[in-house]
Amino acid sequence: MVVTAPLGAVAPGLVFITPNNGLAPDGLLIADNAGKPIWIRPDTGSNAANFRAAVYRGRPVLTWWEGSVNGGFGAGQLVIMDDTYTELLRFGAGAGRKADIHEFQITPQNTALILTDTGVSLPAGGSPPPWQNWDCIVEEVDIATGAVLFEWHSADHISPDESVIPPPGTTPSPSATTNTLAGTATATPAGSIPAQAIPVYDSVHANSIELDTDGNLIVSARNTSAIYKVDRSTGEIRWRLGGKRSDFKMGPGATFALQHDPRRHPDGTLSVFDDGAAPSTSRAIVLNVDEAAMTATLVRSYAHPHGKLAMSQGNMQVLPNGNVFVGWGSTGYASEFSADGQLLFDADFSGSIQSYRCFRFPWSGRPAGRPAIAVDPVSNGTVSAYASWNGATEIATWEVLGGADSGSLASLGRFPRTDFETTLSVKPAGSLLAVHALDANGVTLGTSPTVTIPE
């Protein structure tokens, strides 16, 4: 990542993204405020999304979705890893279904809010329509046991005529925004619907689930441009915010379209990443949603100074200090703003690269393995060693050790950590080298293997 704006008073923490180009498998990346890597997961051949820090059973963890992507749908598993980068759990959705790419939230009760998808079966003896509706399924799953505690089907509650996306084979409305069609189903997802099935109509495209303060759920549906409050006891829709059938009067600037990532906050406001209400730019917004007066008013809006239009994806994270972290979806940017809208941090990883969501979280990682060292041959009386420790967050200094006997290596100097891999040039004192990773107090965090200086 290239940090393209001067750093301001950013919130504590590191940057979490899943960089991908839409074709090759996604990566997992934790980076610092200079855009330099802290942890890179080696490529596994799978796509990944929703990479973030979380808490599971009182322990800090990393979580993400991993699997395959076809036409905007995901079929995969949910992964939990501890702070030593050791995988703890990997699970899917209920009834043997694959988990969808769009959501993975761990609740305080150690359950997971997730999405999965399936085609809606045609009525027995009915005439097939020109398309098959796509059912977005919201689940709450007990992580430890896999038991499904709650299940809600969009096809049971949201009519396809609420969609702002035209059915397959029809012409888009002239009033549709320029990014309306992004992410619609153009092909049958592999393994989800029988080969003889008719084309899929992704009329809803659910993309986030939020646990509301009253225990009910807030579900975002991109392709209806609406947010739904779902009764967790009955499954009924309590209200619709936005879209064709909004129950709220939308105040000036409060209308959104093709949105992602609505989140409830302690003051009652709702943050939303608005992909497409404006025809040429996306924005992050905060809404005051009055459920008594049934009004929605714009509290704040955050736009990129260079006007980014996310054709898909995106998120908005309100940080504990009041700052706002925005992932600009398909544009390949991530920004942090002060509460009043001052741009404090702007990272560019674009050039065909994007990330479904981008986050900032405090994170302390201590890898289970050892630091790595590589060494060049001696040149002009000095030797260059290269030290790294993938995922170690507390390294302040590298100490180079050298000698002729691995049992009695002596210090050849200390050097500040400058990058994911730091170059250390020393005069050798024998044929062997190793490195200590030291924290800010000079305490040894780990020691590399001892290597022989090549001739």
N, C-alpha and C positions, 0 to 999 in steps of 0.2 A: 504494500500500500504506500502511496505517496501522499504525505500530509501536505495539503495545498493551502491551508490557512494557518496563521500564527496561532499557537496554543494559547488559549485563555485560561480562566479558572475552571478547568474541566473537573468533573466529578472523579472521585477515586475509582480505580479499577482499570481493567484491560478491555480490549475490543475483541468481540467474538463474531466471526463471519464464516460462511461456507462458500468460498469463491468457486465459481463454475462458469463455463462458457455455453451452457445449454446443450452440449453434446457429450463432452468427456465427463467422467465421474467427478463429483464435487469433492473438495477438500474440506478439512476442518482446520481452522486457523485461529489462534489466540495471538494478538499483536499488542505492542506497547503504543504509547502516544506518539512515537516517532514513525509508526508504521512498520517497525521491525518485528519479525516473528519471535514469539515466546515458545509456542508449541505448535508443531505441524504433525498431524496424523499422517503416516505413510499411506499412500493410495491403496485402497482395498478393492478397487474395481466397482464399487457401489456409489450411488448418489447419496448425498446427505443434506439435511436441512434442520432448521430450528436448533442450532447448536448454542447452548447457554449453560451458565452455572445455575444450580438449584440446590435444594435441600431435600434429602430423603432420609427418613428416620433419624433426624437430628444431625445428619452428617453432610458436609458440603460435597456435592457431586457435579459432574458434567452430564448433560443429557442431550440426545439428538435423535432424529429419525434417520433411518438408513434403508435404502432399497433401490428399486427401479422406478423410472418415471416414463410415462407414456401419455402424451397429449395433455399435460397439465394435471394428470392424476399420479398418485404415488402408491406403490404396493410394496410394503416393507415391514420393518420392525422398529421398535423403540429401544434405545440403548441407554444404560446408566453406567457411569464410570466413576471411580473414586478419585481422591486427590493424589494418588500415586499413579494414576493413569492405568489402573487395573479395572477391567470390565467386571461389573457386578451382576448385571441382569440384561437380558435381551428378550423382548416379548412382543406379541402382536395384539390384534383386536380379538373380540369375543367370537365364539362359534367358528374358530379356525380361520377367520378372515385376516387379510393383510391390513396393516395400519396405513392410513393415508398420510401424505407428506405434510399436510398443512398445520397440524397442531399436536402439541405434547406439553401439557401442563401438569405438574405434580401439585396436588392439593395438600393442605396442612394435615389431612387425615391419611396421607401416604397412598392416595389413590391417584389415578391418571385420567385426565380428560383428553380424549383422543377422537379422531375421525376415522371412518372407514367408508367405503362406497360400494354400491352394487347397482345393477340395472333393475328396474321395476318389472316384475313379471306381468305379462299380458293377462287380462281376465280370461278365464276359461271360455272358449268358444267365441271370444270377441274378435272383431276385425282388427288386424294390426294397423296402427297409425303409421305415418311416414317416418316416425322416429320412436325410440324407446327412451322414456324419461330416466334420468340418472338420480339415484337416491343417495343423499349424503346422510350418513348415520353418525350421530353423536353418541359416544359411549363414555361412561365412567367405569373404570376397571380397577379392581383391587390389585395393586402391583405384585404383592407377594404371592397371591393365589391364582391370579388370572380371572377371578370371578367377575362377571359383568353385573355392576350394581345399578346401572341406569342405561337405558337405550332409547334413542329418539330418532325417528325417520323423517327426513324433510318431505318425502313424497306423501306422507300421511297428513301433512299440515300446510304445505306451501304449494299452491296450484302453479302449474307451468305458466299460466298467463300473467303471473307476477313478474316474470323474467323480463329484463331489458335486453336480453340477447335473443335474436331471432332463431327459430328452430332451424335445423339443418335443411338446406335446399331453398330457403327463403331469402328475400332481399332485406338487408338492414334498413331500418328506418332512417330517413334523411336527417332526423334530429339526433341520431346516435353520435356520441362523442368519438373522437379519432381513435381512442384506445378501447372502444366497447368490445371488440371481438377478441381481444387478447385473452388467451387461456381457455377459450371454448373448446369443446370436444370436437375433433375433426376425424377421429378414428376410434374404433372400439378398443378399449384398454386390454392389453394382452392378458388372457387368463381370467378376465372378469365376466365376460358375456360369451355365450356360445358363438361359434363361428357363423352360424346362420342368422344371428340376431341382426335387426335393422339398425340404422345409425343411432348413435347416442345423442340425446339432447341434454346438455348440462345446464338445466334451467336455473339451478340454485347456486352451485359451487360454494359450499360452506368452506370458510378458510380460517376461522378462529372460534374458540370457546373461552368464555370468561366466567368464573364463579362470582356471582353478584353478592353484594353485602347482605342480602336477605336469604341467601342460600340457593336461589334460583340461578339459571344459566342465561348468559348473553351469547348469542350465536350470530356471527357475521356471515352473510350470504352475498358474495361478490356479484353474482349474476342477476340478482334482483335489486342491487344497490340499496339493500335494506339490512337493518340490524333487528334481531328478534329476541324478545325476552321470553324464555321458555320456563313454564312451571315444572319444577323438578319432581313434583308429586304426581301430576296428572299428564304432563307432556303437552298441555295446551299452550298456545301462544298467548301471552298476556298482553303484549303490545308489539307493534311494528314501528321502527324509527326509520324514516326515509323510504324511498321506493315508491311504487305506484299506489300502495294502500297504507300510507303512513298514518298512524294514530295521533301523531304530534303535529302541531303547527310549527313549521320550520321558520325561524327568524332569519333576518338578513345575514347572508354568509354562512348559514348553518347547513345548507344542503350539501350532500356529498354524493359520490358515485363510484361504483366499482371498488369499494373500500376494502381495507384490510385492518386487522389487529385492533378492534375496539376493546378498551380496557377501562374498568371502573376504578375510581380512586376514592380515598377516604373522605374527601370533601363532597362526594356525590357526582362529581363531573365524570365525563366519559371522553377519553382520548381516542382518536381515530386517525389512521393514515388514509387520506382522501386521494385515491389515484386519479380520479377523472372528472370532478365537478367542473373544473376549469378546462377549456379545450386544449390548452397548451402547457399547463404546468400541474404538478401534483403538490400537495401540501400536507402538513400534519396539523391537526386541529384539536382543540379542547371544547367540548360542548357542555352547557348546563342543561341537563335533562330533568325537567320538572314533571314528575309522574302524577302530581295532583292537578296542576293546571294544564297538563299535556301540551307543554311547549318545549321547544329546543332552541337555545340561543347560543351564538358563538361567543366564547370567552376569549380565546387566543388562537392565532394561526401562525404557523411557521412554514416559510417557503425558502427554497434554496436561492441564494442571490443570483445564480445563473439560470434559474428556471428549469428544474428537472421535471420531465414527464415520465413517470413510471408506467410503462405499458403493461406491467404485471408486477405482483409482489409488493413488498414494502412493509414497514412497521414504524411504530412510535413508542418509545420507552420513556416514561417520566421517572427520573432518577431521584434517589432519596434527598438530594440537596436542592431539588426543584428544577435542575437542568433537564433538558429534553434531548434524547438521543434518537436520531432518525435514520433508518435504513431506507435508501431511495430505490429499493427494488431493482428492477431491470436496468437502471442507469449505471449501477456500479459505483455508488457513492455512499458514504456514511458521514453524518454531521452531528455535532453537538451544539445546542443553543443554550444560552441562559434563559431563565424563565421569561424574561421580557423580550427575548428574540435576538439577542446579540450572538452572532456566529463565533463560537469558541474553538471549534475543531472541525476540520473538513478533510476527509480521507478519500482519495481517488484510487479505485482499483478497477477502473473501467477499461475500455478497449476490448469489447466483447465479453468481459467478465461481469458477473452479477452475483447477488446473494439474496436468497429469499427474505431473510431477516438479518438484521445486524443489532448487536447488543453491546452494552458496557456493564461489566460486573466486577466487583472485587474478586480476586481469585488467588489462592496460594497453593501452588503445586510442588510436590516433591516426588520426582519420578522414582519408581521402584528400582530402576537400573542404575548404572554408573555413568559419570561423565565420559564423554568421548574425547580422544586425542588423536591427531594425525600429525606427522612430522616430515619435513623436507630434509634432504641431505645438507650437510654443513656447507656453507658458502661464505668465503672471506672471513672465516673464524667465528661465524654465528650460525645459529640454527633457528628456523621458523617452525613453531608448533601452532596447531590450530585446535582450540578448545571449544566444546559446546556441550550442552546438557539439555536435551529436548524436553521442554515443559517445566524446567526449574525456574521458579519466579523470584527467588530470593538471592540470587548470585549478585554480589557487588564487585568481587575481585577474583581473579585467577592467580594462583601461586604455582610457578613452574618448579619442579623438583628434578634434580639430575644427579648422576653418579655412575660408578662402575658396578655397584652391587645393589640389587633391588631392595635389600633389607636396610640400607643406610643411605637413602637419597637425601640430598641437602637442598635447601631453597636456593634457587637461582634468581629470584625476584618475584614481585607481585605486580599485577597489571589490572586496571579497571576493565570490567566487562563492557564492551563497546557495541556488540552486535550479537545476533544469534550464534554466530561463530566468530570468536575473537582471535586475532593473530598475535602471537607472543614470540618476540625475537630475543634470544639469549645466547650467551657464550656457553657452550657445553662444558660439562665437568665430568666426562665419562661417556659411555656409549648408550646410557639409558635415560629416558625422560618419562615424567608423569605430571599430572596437574591435580591440585586441590581446588575445589570450588568453595569460596568463602563468602559468608554473608556480611552485612554491613558492620558487624561487631568483630569480624575476623574469625568467626567460628567456622570450622570445616563442615560443609554440608555433604560432601562426597569426594571421592578420589578416583581418578581414572585408572584403567589398567596401565602397567608399565610397558613401554614400547622401546624398541631398539632404534637408534638413529640410523637411517639407511645410508649406505655408502654411495 
